[in-house]
Amino acid sequence: MKPRVTIEDKTFELTIPEDRVLEAVDKCAKEINADYAGKNPYFIIVLGGAFIFGADLVRRIETPCQVSFVKIASYDGLSTTNTIKEQLPVSEDIRGRHVIIVEDIIETGQSMKYLKKRLEPFEPTSVEICALSFKPEKCKVPDLKIKYVGMQLPEAFIVGYGLDYNDMGRNLKDIYSLVK
């Protein structure tokens, strides 16, 4: 039997151990290092879920870079609200910069669509998306381009490595799936 954790009223089972998670981080960093050598990329890390992934990712970036944070929310418990709330907006000058949005997981794609649109008035040179994980079967934005994807995930609600259930479980080093 796989290891399990209980968070509030839900039980989760180990799905992706830490070493595989870190391989996904390494994959993204290697691709970004190749594409942005000497370009001083500007990372915008989406809080709260991507803070661990973002920290591990930028420590692997070999070119000078800058980091900032935004906070948007679209989940309540286990499901999306289909409404995006901006809790910490973009406030830095990114005009003429190569921006990389760092996200923990992309499911519907609505948050990334919203954030890319929100960055347009700031006139960055480019905006790319880097996601630790992606659930392609749930994506509702057919033209969403995610340049850097650490891993694809099957349909399941997951916690750990920054991902949460009601703001709990972010501290788990492995990724766990909800046991139904």
Disulfide bonds with the S-S distance in Angstrom:
none
